[in-house]
Amino acid sequence: MNAFLFRKSAVLRQMVTHITAPTTVRSTIGHQVSNTPTPYRGYYGFPNIFRSIKECNGLSRPSIFTSTFSSSSSSSSSTATASVSKVGLVAWYLGKVKSRPILTKSITSSIIYVAADLSSQMIVLPVSEPYDLVRTARMGGYGLIVLGPALHFWFNFVSKILPQKDLITTFKKMAMGQTIFGPAMTVLFFSLNAFLQGENGAEIVGRLKRDLLPTMLNGVMYWPVCDFITFRFFPVHLQPLVSNSFSYIWTIYMTYMASLERVGATS
């Protein structure tokens, strides 16, 4: 029994040696013919079959995953291009704000005033009545010549005397805007607009008596929140732009007030 098991284990060792190690070819008469190692074909050739199949499949046709990935890549690249163009526009505007600050802010203010006046006329005027383009030109000129430069110098002045951005300093800036800049610009706006419409001094004073106080009271309800956001969260070179953005709605109201009928000299 032991001899049988010994022979069986010897046979198994020979089979394992034949599979895993190089073999030497011998002749039938017992002497060595060649010492060239012959690799076992089953061990080396089997993975090559799958490698060839993969290469053929890769060259034969594009997969669904490849086409889907290509379409998604093209759509994502177009979205990225649009985002880059938007970022490029913002960067161009910020560059103009730094290189030509007064001109850029003046043009921005003029565009906002023109858009606000057109919106005001769309709301107030009947459909059959044409637009008053002269009125719109007056508003655009006021934004270009008066308000744009005034906002630039005002925000720079406030940032110099109150450079901090803490809560108390922000409230101080808001108070200065409501007590100094806001009333001064409102008086200038009503007076200049009335003068350009041909009103005399007495009529301008009468208009101010009638329209200034209601406008100031409405401004107190609107501008403090806008000023808080502007002073608290934006750098000084962008504060005129933010203020102009808020002033779009306010300018609709202001252009409406400025277009009211003139007050008689005896009022």
SESE-980267 format. One line per 5 residues: number of its first residue (from 1); their letters; for each residue z, x negated, y negated of N, C-alpha, C. Coordinates in Angstrom, 1 decimal, decimal comma. Atoms other than C-alpha are relative to their C-alpha. Layout:
NUM = a = Z X Y Z X Y Z X Y ~ ...
This chain:
1 = mnafl = 0,0 -0,8 1,2 0,0 0,0 0,0 0,0 -0,9 -1,2 ~ 0,0 0,9 1,1 0,9 -2,8 -2,4 -1,3 -0,7 -0,2 ~ 1,3 0,7 0,1 -2,3 -4,6 -1,6 -1,1 0,9 -0,6 ~ 1,0 -0,9 0,5 -4,3 -1,5 -2,4 0,2 0,2 -1,5 ~ -0,3 -0,1 1,4 -2,6 -1,1 -5,8 -0,5 -1,2 -0,8
6 = frksa = 0,4 1,2 0,6 -3,2 -4,7 -6,6 -1,5 -0,1 -0,2 ~ 1,4 0,1 0,1 -6,9 -4,5 -5,9 -0,5 1,0 -1,0 ~ 0,4 -1,0 1,0 -7,2 -1,3 -8,0 0,2 -0,5 -1,4 ~ -0,3 0,5 1,3 -5,5 -2,9 -11,0 -1,0 -1,1 -0,4 ~ 1,0 1,1 0,3 -7,8 -6,0 -10,7 -1,4 0,6 -0,3
11 = vlrqm = 1,3 -0,6 0,3 -10,9 -3,7 -10,7 0,0 0,5 -1,4 ~ -0,1 -0,6 1,4 -9,6 -1,9 -13,9 -0,1 -1,1 -1,0 ~ 0,0 1,1 1,0 -9,0 -5,3 -15,7 -1,4 -0,5 -0,1 ~ 1,4 0,5 0,1 -12,6 -6,4 -14,8 -0,8 1,0 -0,9 ~ 0,8 -1,0 0,7 -14,0 -3,1 -16,2 0,3 -0,1 -1,5
16 = vthit = -0,4 0,1 1,4 -12,0 -3,5 -19,5 -0,6 -1,2 -0,6 ~ 0,5 1,3 0,5 -13,1 -7,1 -19,8 -1,5 0,1 -0,2 ~ 1,5 -0,2 0,2 -16,8 -6,1 -19,3 -0,3 0,8 -1,2 ~ 0,3 -0,8 1,2 -16,6 -3,5 -22,0 0,2 -0,6 -1,3 ~ -0,5 0,5 1,3 -14,7 -5,3 -24,7 -0,4 -1,4 -0,3
21 = apttv = 0,3 1,4 0,3 -15,8 -8,9 -24,3 -1,4 -0,3 0,3 ~ 1,4 0,4 -0,4 -19,2 -10,7 -24,2 -0,1 -0,5 1,4 ~ 0,2 0,4 -1,5 -20,5 -11,3 -20,7 -1,0 -1,1 0,1 ~ 0,9 1,2 -0,3 -22,3 -14,3 -19,2 -0,9 0,4 1,1 ~ 1,0 -0,4 -1,0 -25,5 -13,6 -17,3 -0,1 -1,2 1,1
26 = rstig = 0,1 1,0 -1,1 -25,6 -15,4 -13,9 -1,0 0,5 1,0 ~ 1,1 -0,3 -1,0 -28,3 -15,6 -11,2 0,7 0,4 1,3 ~ -0,4 -0,5 -1,3 -28,0 -14,2 -7,7 0,5 -1,1 0,9 ~ -0,3 1,0 -0,9 -27,5 -17,6 -6,2 1,3 -0,7 -0,5 ~ -1,3 0,5 0,4 -24,3 -18,3 -8,2 0,1 -1,1 -1,1
31 = hqvsn = -0,1 1,0 1,1 -25,3 -21,0 -10,8 -0,3 0,7 -1,3 ~ 0,1 -0,7 1,4 -25,2 -20,2 -14,6 -1,4 -0,2 -0,5 ~ 1,4 0,0 0,6 -28,6 -19,3 -16,1 0,1 -0,1 -1,5 ~ -0,1 0,0 1,5 -27,6 -18,6 -19,7 1,4 0,3 -0,5 ~ -1,3 -0,3 0,6 -24,5 -18,8 -21,7 0,0 0,8 -1,3
36 = tptpy = 0,1 -0,9 1,2 -25,8 -16,5 -24,5 0,7 1,2 0,1 ~ -0,8 -1,2 -0,2 -23,3 -13,8 -25,1 -0,9 1,2 -0,3 ~ 0,8 -1,3 0,1 -24,8 -10,3 -24,7 1,0 1,1 -0,4 ~ -0,9 -1,0 0,5 -23,0 -7,7 -26,8 -0,2 1,3 0,8 ~ 0,1 -1,3 -0,7 -22,2 -4,4 -25,2 -0,7 1,1 -0,9
41 = rgyyg = 0,8 -0,9 0,9 -24,8 -1,9 -26,5 0,7 1,3 -0,3 ~ -0,8 -1,2 0,3 -22,5 1,1 -26,2 1,0 -0,2 -1,2 ~ -1,0 0,2 1,1 -20,0 -0,5 -28,6 -0,6 -0,2 -1,3 ~ 0,6 0,4 1,3 -22,3 -1,8 -31,3 -1,1 1,1 -0,4 ~ 1,2 -0,9 0,3 -25,2 0,8 -31,2 0,4 1,4 -0,4
46 = fpnif = -0,4 -1,4 0,3 -23,2 4,0 -31,4 0,2 0,4 -1,4 ~ -0,2 -0,3 1,4 -22,1 3,9 -35,0 -1,3 -0,1 -0,8 ~ 1,3 0,1 0,7 -25,6 2,8 -36,1 -0,8 1,3 0,0 ~ 0,8 -1,3 -0,1 -27,0 6,1 -34,9 0,4 0,9 -1,2 ~ -0,5 -0,9 1,1 -24,8 8,0 -37,4 -0,4 -0,6 -1,4
51 = rsike = 0,4 0,6 1,2 -25,6 5,5 -40,1 -1,5 0,3 -0,3 ~ 1,4 -0,3 0,1 -29,3 6,1 -39,6 -0,2 1,5 -0,4 ~ 0,1 -1,5 0,3 -28,8 9,9 -39,6 0,3 0,3 -1,4 ~ -0,5 -0,2 1,4 -26,9 9,7 -42,9 -1,1 -0,4 -1,0 ~ 1,0 0,5 0,9 -29,6 7,6 -44,5 -1,2 0,9 0,0
56 = cngls = 1,2 -0,9 -0,1 -32,4 9,9 -43,3 0,4 1,3 -0,8 ~ -0,3 -1,2 0,7 -30,5 13,0 -44,6 0,1 -0,2 -1,5 ~ 0,0 0,3 1,4 -29,9 11,3 -47,9 -1,3 -0,1 -0,7 ~ 1,4 0,1 0,6 -33,6 10,7 -48,4 -0,8 1,2 0,2 ~ 0,9 -1,2 -0,4 -34,9 14,0 -47,0 0,0 1,0 -1,1
61 = rpsif = 0,0 -1,1 0,9 -33,7 16,6 -49,5 1,3 0,0 -0,8 ~ -1,2 -0,1 0,7 -31,2 17,1 -52,3 0,9 1,1 0,4 ~ -0,9 -1,0 -0,5 -28,1 19,0 -51,4 0,3 1,0 -1,1 ~ -0,4 -1,1 0,9 -26,8 22,2 -53,0 1,0 -0,6 -1,0 ~ -1,1 0,6 0,9 -23,8 20,2 -54,4 -0,7 -0,9 -1,0
66 = tstfs = 0,7 0,9 1,0 -26,2 17,7 -56,1 -0,6 0,8 -1,1 ~ 0,7 -0,8 1,0 -28,2 20,4 -57,8 1,0 0,7 -0,9 ~ -1,0 -0,7 0,8 -25,1 22,3 -58,9 0,7 -1,0 -1,0 ~ -0,6 1,0 0,8 -23,6 19,1 -60,2 -0,9 -0,4 -1,2 ~ 1,0 0,4 1,0 -26,8 18,2 -62,1 0,0 1,1 -1,1
71 = sssss = 0,1 -1,1 1,0 -26,9 21,7 -63,8 1,3 0,0 -0,8 ~ -1,3 0,0 0,7 -23,2 21,5 -64,7 0,1 -1,2 -1,0 ~ 0,0 1,2 0,9 -23,7 18,0 -66,1 -0,8 0,2 -1,2 ~ 0,9 -0,2 1,1 -26,6 19,1 -68,3 0,7 1,0 -1,0 ~ -0,7 -0,9 0,9 -24,6 22,1 -69,7 1,1 -0,6 -0,7
76 = sssta = -1,1 0,6 0,6 -21,6 20,0 -70,3 -0,4 -1,0 -1,1 ~ 0,5 1,0 1,0 -23,7 17,3 -72,1 -0,5 0,7 -1,2 ~ 0,4 -0,7 1,2 -25,2 20,0 -74,4 1,2 0,5 -0,8 ~ -1,2 -0,4 0,7 -21,7 21,3 -75,2 0,6 -1,2 -0,7 ~ -0,5 1,2 0,6 -20,6 17,7 -75,9 -0,8 -0,4 -1,2
81 = tasvs = 0,9 0,3 1,2 -23,6 17,2 -78,2 0,4 0,9 -1,2 ~ -0,4 -0,9 1,1 -22,6 20,3 -80,2 1,3 -0,3 -0,6 ~ -1,3 0,4 0,6 -19,0 19,2 -80,5 -0,2 -1,3 -0,8 ~ 0,2 1,2 0,7 -20,2 15,8 -81,6 -0,6 0,3 -1,4 ~ 0,6 -0,4 1,3 -22,4 17,4 -84,3 1,0 0,6 -1,0
86 = kvglv = -1,1 -0,5 0,9 -19,4 19,4 -85,6 0,9 -1,0 -0,5 ~ -0,9 1,1 0,4 -17,2 16,4 -85,6 -0,7 -0,9 -1,0 ~ 0,8 0,8 0,9 -20,0 14,5 -87,4 0,0 0,7 -1,4 ~ 0,0 -0,8 1,3 -20,1 17,3 -90,1 1,3 -0,2 -0,7 ~ -1,3 0,1 0,6 -16,4 17,2 -90,7 0,2 -1,4 -0,5
91 = awylg = -0,2 1,4 0,5 -16,4 13,4 -90,8 -0,8 -0,3 -1,2 ~ 0,9 0,2 1,2 -19,3 13,5 -93,3 0,7 0,5 -1,2 ~ -0,6 -0,7 1,1 -17,4 15,9 -95,5 1,3 -0,8 -0,5 ~ -1,2 0,8 0,3 -14,1 13,9 -95,3 -0,4 -1,3 -0,7 ~ 0,5 1,2 0,6 -16,1 10,8 -96,2 -0,4 0,2 -1,5
96 = kvksr = 0,4 -0,3 1,4 -17,5 12,5 -99,3 1,2 0,3 -0,8 ~ -1,3 -0,3 0,8 -14,0 13,7 -100,3 0,6 -1,3 -0,4 ~ -0,6 1,2 0,4 -12,9 10,1 -100,3 -0,9 -0,9 -0,9 ~ 0,9 0,8 0,8 -16,0 8,5 -101,8 -0,3 0,7 -1,4 ~ 0,3 -0,7 1,2 -16,8 11,2 -104,4 0,9 1,2 -0,1
101 = piltk = -1,0 -1,1 -0,1 -13,6 13,3 -104,6 -0,3 1,2 -1,0 ~ 0,1 -1,0 1,0 -14,2 15,2 -107,9 -1,2 0,8 0,2 ~ 1,2 -0,7 -0,2 -17,8 16,1 -107,3 0,0 0,8 1,3 ~ -0,1 -0,7 -1,3 -17,2 17,1 -103,6 0,9 1,3 -0,2 ~ -0,9 -1,1 0,1 -14,2 19,3 -104,5 -0,6 1,1 -1,0
106 = sitss = 0,6 -1,0 1,0 -16,1 20,9 -107,5 -1,1 0,8 0,7 ~ 1,1 -0,7 -0,7 -19,1 21,8 -105,4 0,6 1,0 1,1 ~ -0,7 -0,9 -0,9 -16,8 23,2 -102,7 0,6 1,2 -0,7 ~ -0,6 -1,1 0,7 -14,9 25,3 -105,2 -1,1 1,0 -0,5 ~ 1,1 -0,9 0,5 -18,2 26,6 -106,7 -0,6 0,8 1,1
111 = iiyva = 0,6 -0,8 -1,1 -19,6 27,7 -103,3 1,0 1,1 0,4 ~ -1,0 -1,0 -0,4 -16,3 29,5 -102,5 0,0 1,1 -1,1 ~ 0,0 -1,0 1,0 -16,4 31,3 -105,9 -1,2 0,9 0,0 ~ 1,2 -0,7 -0,1 -20,0 32,3 -105,5 0,1 1,0 1,2 ~ -0,1 -0,9 -1,1 -19,3 33,7 -102,0 1,0 1,1 -0,2
116 = adlss = -1,0 -1,0 0,3 -16,2 35,5 -103,2 -0,5 1,1 -1,0 ~ 0,5 -0,9 0,9 -18,0 37,1 -106,1 -1,0 0,9 0,6 ~ 0,9 -0,8 -0,7 -20,8 38,3 -103,9 0,7 1,0 0,9 ~ -0,8 -0,9 -0,9 -18,2 39,8 -101,5 0,6 1,1 -0,9 ~ -0,6 -1,0 0,9 -16,5 41,5 -104,4 -1,0 1,0 -0,5
121 = qmivl = 1,0 -1,0 0,4 -19,7 43,1 -105,6 -0,4 0,9 1,1 ~ 0,3 -0,9 -1,1 -20,5 44,3 -102,1 1,1 1,1 0,2 ~ -1,1 -1,0 -0,2 -17,1 46,0 -101,9 0,1 1,1 -1,1 ~ -0,2 -0,9 1,1 -17,0 47,5 -105,4 -1,2 0,8 -0,4 ~ 1,2 -0,6 0,6 -20,6 48,2 -106,5 -0,6 1,0 1,0
126 = pvsep = 0,7 -0,9 -0,9 -22,5 51,2 -105,1 -1,2 -0,6 0,6 ~ 1,1 0,6 -0,7 -25,3 50,6 -102,7 -1,2 0,0 -0,8 ~ 1,3 -0,1 0,8 -28,0 51,7 -105,2 0,0 -1,0 -1,1 ~ 0,0 0,9 1,2 -26,8 49,3 -107,9 -0,2 -1,5 0,4 ~ 0,3 1,4 -0,4 -28,2 45,7 -107,8 1,1 -0,9 -0,3
131 = ydlvr = -1,0 1,0 0,2 -26,2 42,6 -107,7 -0,1 -0,6 -1,4 ~ 0,0 0,6 1,3 -25,1 41,1 -111,0 0,0 -1,5 0,2 ~ 0,1 1,4 -0,3 -26,4 37,6 -110,5 0,5 -0,9 -1,2 ~ -0,6 0,7 1,1 -25,3 36,5 -114,0 1,5 -0,2 0,1 ~ -1,4 0,1 -0,3 -21,8 37,3 -113,1 0,3 -1,0 1,1
136 = tarmg = -0,2 1,0 -1,1 -22,1 35,3 -109,9 -0,2 -1,4 -0,5 ~ 0,2 1,3 0,6 -23,5 32,4 -111,9 1,2 -0,5 -0,8 ~ -1,2 0,4 0,8 -20,5 32,5 -114,2 1,1 -0,4 0,9 ~ -1,1 0,4 -0,9 -18,1 32,4 -111,3 -0,3 -1,4 0,7 ~ 0,4 1,3 -0,6 -20,0 29,5 -109,7 0,2 -1,1 -1,0
141 = gygli = -0,2 1,0 1,1 -20,0 27,6 -113,0 1,5 -0,3 -0,2 ~ -1,5 0,2 0,2 -16,2 28,2 -113,4 0,5 -0,9 1,1 ~ -0,5 0,8 -1,1 -15,6 26,8 -109,9 -0,4 -1,4 -0,1 ~ 0,5 1,4 0,1 -17,8 23,8 -110,5 0,5 -0,8 -1,1 ~ -0,4 0,8 1,2 -16,8 22,8 -114,0 1,5 0,0 -0,3
146 = vlgpa = -1,5 -0,1 0,4 -13,2 24,0 -114,4 0,9 -0,1 1,2 ~ -1,0 0,0 -1,0 -11,4 24,8 -111,2 0,0 -1,2 1,0 ~ 0,1 1,2 -0,9 -12,7 22,0 -108,9 0,7 -1,2 -0,6 ~ -0,7 1,1 0,5 -11,7 19,2 -111,2 1,5 0,2 -0,3 ~ -1,5 -0,3 0,3 -8,4 21,0 -112,2 0,8 -0,1 1,3
151 = lhfwf = -0,7 0,1 -1,3 -7,4 21,3 -108,5 0,2 -1,5 0,4 ~ -0,1 1,4 -0,4 -8,1 17,6 -107,9 1,1 -0,7 -0,8 ~ -1,0 0,7 0,8 -6,0 16,4 -110,8 1,4 0,6 0,2 ~ -1,3 -0,6 -0,2 -3,2 18,9 -110,2 0,7 -0,4 1,2 ~ -0,7 0,4 -1,3 -2,6 18,1 -106,6 0,3 -1,5 0,0
156 = nfvsk = -0,3 1,5 0,1 -2,8 14,3 -107,3 1,3 -0,2 -0,9 ~ -1,1 0,1 0,8 -0,3 14,8 -110,1 1,3 0,4 0,7 ~ -1,1 -0,5 -0,7 2,1 16,8 -108,0 0,4 -1,0 1,1 ~ -0,3 1,0 -1,1 1,9 14,3 -105,1 0,6 -1,3 -0,5 ~ -0,6 1,3 0,6 2,8 11,4 -107,5 1,4 0,3 -0,4
161 = ilpqk = -1,4 -0,2 0,5 5,9 13,0 -109,0 0,9 0,5 1,1 ~ -0,8 -0,5 -1,2 7,0 14,6 -105,7 -0,7 -0,4 1,3 ~ 0,8 0,5 -1,2 5,6 12,4 -102,9 0,5 0,4 1,3 ~ -0,6 -0,4 -1,3 8,0 13,7 -100,2 -0,7 1,3 0,5 ~ 0,5 -1,3 -0,6 7,0 16,5 -97,8 1,1 0,8 0,7
166 = dlitt = -1,1 -0,8 -0,6 10,5 17,8 -96,9 0,0 1,4 -0,5 ~ 0,0 -1,4 0,3 11,4 21,4 -97,2 0,3 0,2 -1,5 ~ -0,5 -0,2 1,4 13,2 21,1 -100,6 -1,1 -0,4 -1,0 ~ 1,1 0,5 0,9 10,3 19,1 -102,2 -1,2 1,0 0,1 ~ 1,1 -1,0 -0,1 7,8 21,7 -100,9 0,3 1,2 -0,8
171 = fkkma = -0,4 -1,2 0,9 9,7 24,5 -102,6 -0,1 -0,4 -1,5 ~ 0,2 0,4 1,4 9,7 22,5 -105,8 -1,5 0,0 -0,4 ~ 1,4 -0,1 0,3 5,9 22,1 -105,6 -0,5 1,4 -0,1 ~ 0,4 -1,4 0,1 5,5 25,8 -105,0 0,5 0,6 -1,3 ~ -0,5 -0,5 1,3 7,7 26,6 -108,0 -0,9 -0,5 -1,2
176 = mgqti = 0,8 0,5 1,1 5,6 24,3 -110,2 -1,4 0,7 0,0 ~ 1,3 -0,7 0,0 2,4 26,0 -109,0 0,1 1,4 -0,6 ~ -0,2 -1,4 0,4 3,8 29,5 -109,7 0,3 0,1 -1,5 ~ -0,5 0,0 1,4 5,2 28,6 -113,2 -0,9 -0,7 -0,9 ~ 0,8 0,8 0,9 2,7 26,1 -114,6 -1,5 0,2 0,3
181 = fgpam = 1,4 0,0 -0,3 -0,6 25,8 -112,8 -0,6 1,4 0,1 ~ 0,5 -1,3 -0,3 -1,1 29,4 -111,7 -0,2 0,8 -1,3 ~ 0,2 -0,8 1,2 -0,5 31,1 -115,1 -1,0 -0,7 -1,0 ~ 0,9 0,6 0,9 -2,4 28,5 -117,0 -1,5 0,2 0,4 ~ 1,4 -0,2 -0,5 -5,5 28,8 -114,8 -0,4 1,5 -0,1
186 = tvlff = 0,3 -1,4 0,1 -5,3 32,6 -114,8 -0,4 0,4 -1,5 ~ 0,3 -0,2 1,4 -5,2 32,7 -118,7 -1,4 -0,6 -0,3 ~ 1,3 0,7 0,3 -8,1 30,2 -118,8 -1,2 0,8 0,7 ~ 1,0 -0,7 -0,7 -10,1 32,2 -116,2 -0,4 1,3 -0,8 ~ 0,3 -1,3 0,7 -9,8 35,6 -118,0 -0,6 -0,3 -1,4
191 = slnaf = 0,5 0,2 1,4 -10,4 34,1 -121,5 -1,4 -0,5 0,0 ~ 1,3 0,6 -0,1 -13,4 32,0 -120,5 -1,0 1,0 0,4 ~ 0,9 -1,0 -0,5 -15,0 34,8 -118,6 -0,3 1,1 -1,0 ~ 0,2 -1,0 1,1 -14,5 37,3 -121,4 -0,8 -0,6 -1,1 ~ 0,8 0,7 1,0 -15,9 34,8 -123,9 -1,4 -0,1 0,3
196 = lqgen = 1,4 0,1 -0,5 -19,0 34,3 -121,8 -0,7 1,4 0,0 ~ 0,6 -1,4 0,1 -19,5 38,1 -121,8 -0,1 0,5 -1,4 ~ 0,2 -0,4 1,4 -19,5 38,2 -125,6 1,2 0,7 -0,6 ~ -1,1 -0,6 0,7 -16,0 39,4 -126,3 0,6 -0,9 -1,1 ~ -0,6 0,7 1,1 -14,3 38,4 -129,5 1,5 -0,3 0,3
201 = gaeiv = -1,4 0,4 -0,3 -10,8 37,0 -129,9 1,0 1,1 0,2 ~ -0,9 -1,1 -0,2 -9,1 40,3 -130,3 -0,2 0,7 1,3 ~ 0,2 -0,6 -1,3 -10,7 41,7 -127,3 0,5 -0,9 1,2 ~ -0,5 0,9 -1,1 -9,8 38,6 -125,2 1,6 0,2 0,1 ~ -1,5 -0,2 0,0 -6,1 39,0 -126,3 0,4 1,4 0,6
206 = grlkr = -0,3 -1,3 -0,6 -6,2 42,7 -125,4 -0,2 0,0 1,5 ~ 0,2 0,1 -1,4 -7,6 41,9 -122,0 1,1 -0,7 0,7 ~ -1,1 0,8 -0,6 -4,9 39,3 -121,4 1,3 0,9 0,0 ~ -1,2 -0,9 0,0 -2,2 41,9 -122,4 -0,1 1,0 1,1 ~ 0,2 -1,0 -1,0 -3,7 44,4 -120,0 0,0 -0,5 1,4
211 = dllpt = 0,2 0,4 -1,4 -4,6 42,3 -117,0 0,9 -1,2 0,5 ~ -0,7 1,3 -0,5 -2,5 39,1 -117,0 1,3 0,3 0,8 ~ -1,3 -0,2 -0,7 0,9 40,5 -116,0 -0,2 0,6 1,4 ~ 0,2 -0,5 -1,4 -0,4 42,7 -113,0 -0,6 -1,1 0,9 ~ 0,6 1,1 -0,9 -2,5 39,7 -111,8 1,1 -1,0 0,4
216 = mlngv = -1,1 0,9 -0,3 0,6 37,4 -112,0 0,9 0,5 1,0 ~ -0,9 -0,6 -1,0 2,7 39,8 -110,1 -0,6 0,0 1,4 ~ 0,7 0,0 -1,3 0,1 40,1 -107,3 -0,1 -1,4 0,5 ~ 0,1 1,4 -0,4 -0,2 36,3 -107,3 1,3 -0,5 0,6 ~ -1,3 0,4 -0,5 3,5 35,9 -106,7 0,2 0,6 1,5
221 = mywpv = -0,1 -0,5 -1,3 3,1 38,1 -103,6 -0,9 -0,7 1,0 ~ 1,0 0,6 -0,8 0,1 36,1 -102,3 0,1 -1,5 0,1 ~ 0,2 1,5 0,0 0,2 32,4 -103,3 1,2 -0,8 0,5 ~ -1,0 0,9 -0,5 3,7 31,2 -102,3 -0,2 -0,4 1,5 ~ 0,2 0,4 -1,4 2,9 31,3 -98,6 -1,2 -0,9 0,2
226 = cdfit = 1,1 0,9 0,0 -0,5 29,7 -99,2 0,4 -1,4 -0,5 ~ -0,4 1,3 0,5 1,1 26,9 -101,3 0,9 -0,7 1,0 ~ -0,9 0,7 -1,0 3,8 26,3 -98,6 -0,8 -0,6 1,1 ~ 0,9 0,5 -1,0 1,1 25,8 -96,0 -0,7 -1,2 -0,5 ~ 0,8 1,1 0,6 -1,0 23,6 -98,3 0,9 -1,3 -0,2
231 = frffp = -0,9 1,2 0,3 1,9 21,3 -99,5 0,7 -0,6 1,2 ~ -0,8 0,5 -1,2 3,7 21,1 -96,2 -0,8 -0,7 1,1 ~ 0,7 0,4 -1,2 1,0 20,5 -93,7 -1,3 -0,8 -0,2 ~ 1,3 0,6 0,3 -2,0 18,9 -95,4 0,2 -1,2 -0,9 ~ 0,0 1,1 0,9 -2,6 15,5 -97,0 -0,6 0,3 -1,4
236 = vhlqp = 0,3 -0,4 1,3 -3,2 15,4 -100,7 -1,5 0,1 -0,3 ~ 1,5 0,0 0,3 -7,0 14,7 -100,5 -0,6 1,2 0,6 ~ 0,6 -1,2 -0,6 -7,5 17,9 -98,4 0,7 1,2 -0,6 ~ -0,7 -1,2 0,5 -5,1 20,2 -100,4 -1,0 0,8 -0,9 ~ 0,9 -0,8 0,8 -7,9 21,3 -102,9 -0,9 0,9 1,0
241 = lvsns = 0,9 -0,8 -0,9 -10,1 22,4 -99,9 0,8 1,1 0,6 ~ -0,8 -1,1 -0,6 -7,2 24,3 -98,3 0,3 1,1 -1,0 ~ -0,3 -1,0 1,0 -6,3 25,9 -101,6 -1,2 0,8 -0,3 ~ 1,3 -0,8 0,3 -10,0 26,9 -102,2 -0,2 1,0 1,2 ~ 0,1 -0,9 -1,1 -10,0 28,4 -98,7 0,8 1,3 -0,1
246 = fsyiw = -0,9 -1,2 0,2 -7,0 30,6 -99,5 -0,5 0,8 -1,2 ~ 0,4 -0,7 1,2 -8,5 31,4 -102,9 -1,2 0,9 0,2 ~ 1,1 -0,9 -0,2 -11,5 33,1 -101,3 0,4 1,5 -0,2 ~ -0,4 -1,4 0,1 -9,6 36,4 -100,9 0,5 0,3 -1,4 ~ -0,5 -0,2 1,4 -7,8 35,9 -104,2 -1,1 0,1 -1,0
251 = tiymt = 1,0 0,0 0,9 -11,0 35,3 -106,0 -0,8 1,3 0,0 ~ 0,5 -1,4 0,0 -12,4 38,6 -104,8 0,7 0,9 -0,9 ~ -0,8 -0,9 0,8 -9,6 40,3 -106,5 -0,1 -0,5 -1,5 ~ 0,1 0,5 1,3 -9,9 38,0 -109,6 -1,3 0,4 -0,7 ~ 1,3 -0,3 0,6 -13,6 38,6 -110,1 -0,1 1,5 -0,2
256 = ymasl = -0,1 -1,4 0,3 -12,9 42,3 -109,8 0,7 0,3 -1,3 ~ -0,8 -0,2 1,2 -10,2 42,1 -112,5 -0,8 -0,4 -1,2 ~ 0,8 0,6 1,1 -12,5 40,0 -114,7 -1,2 0,9 -0,4 ~ 1,1 -0,9 0,3 -15,3 42,6 -114,4 0,3 1,3 -0,6 ~ -0,4 -1,2 0,6 -13,2 45,4 -115,8 -0,6 0,1 -1,4
261 = ervga = 0,5 -0,2 1,4 -14,3 47,0 -119,1 0,8 -0,7 -1,0 ~ -0,7 0,7 1,1 -13,4 45,2 -122,3 1,0 1,0 -0,7 ~ -1,0 -0,7 0,8 -10,4 46,3 -124,3 -0,4 0,1 -1,4 ~ 0,4 -0,1 1,4 -11,0 47,7 -127,8 0,8 -0,9 -0,9 ~ -0,7 0,9 0,9 -10,0 45,5 -130,7 1,2 0,6 -0,6
266 = ts = -1,2 -0,7 0,6 -7,5 48,1 -131,9 1,1 0,2 1,1 ~ -1,0 -0,2 -1,0 -5,7 48,2 -128,5 1,2 -0,9 -0,1
